[in-house]
Structure formats: C-alpha cells, structure tokens
C-alpha cells in the first residue's frame, strides 16, 4: 500500500488475481471473495491518505483468455 500512496494514482484497483474465462464457478467466486476481502484495506488507505482522496477506486476481477482460446 505504500507504493500506491507514493505513486498517488488517479485510479487504483482492488484486484486479487486473474481468472481464466473458462474457470469453474467456484474459482471465479473465490476470486470475487478475495477482491472483496482486499477492498476494505484499499478504502481505508484512500480515506486516510489525503493525496488519494480524489483517486477513483475500483474493485475488479480480471478475466483472461482460457487455454483453448
């Protein structure tokens, strides 16, 4: 999180991991759960760091092409 504060980005993302598009529902759900677990930490940082209070924050799950794509 120190890196985010130092860079003072316009946008930052609470992103836990990449999920292949051909993943089973359980795998995708695990990624969503991890992203949601990380989100409160990002929100705390954004609220406590004056330089980040104008930064946009997104919670995302990145989907990548599967092996067969």
URRA-V481856 format. One record per pair of residues at least 6 apart in sequence whose ideal C-beta (glycine too) atoms are under 7 Angstrom apart, sorted by sequence separation. I is the first residue (numbers start at 1). GAP is how many residues later the second one is. If there is no record, write none. Layout:
[[I	GAP] [I	GAP]]
This chain:
[[46	6] [45	7] [46	7] [4	8] [19	8] [19	9] [46	9] [46	11] [19	12] [17	14] [43	14] [16	15] [42	15] [17	17] [16	18] [16	19] [15	20] [39	20] [14	21] [16	22] [36	23] [14	24] [35	24] [14	25] [35	25] [35	26] [14	28] [32	29] [31	30] [1	40] [5	40] [4	41] [19	42] [21	42] [8	43] [12	43] [14	43] [19	43] [21	43] [1	44] [5	44] [8	44] [11	44] [18	44] [19	44] [20	44] [21	44] [22	44] [10	45] [11	45] [12	45] [13	45] [14	45] [15	45] [21	45] [5	46] [9	46] [10	46] [18	46] [20	46] [22	46] [5	47] [11	47] [13	47] [15	47] [21	48]]
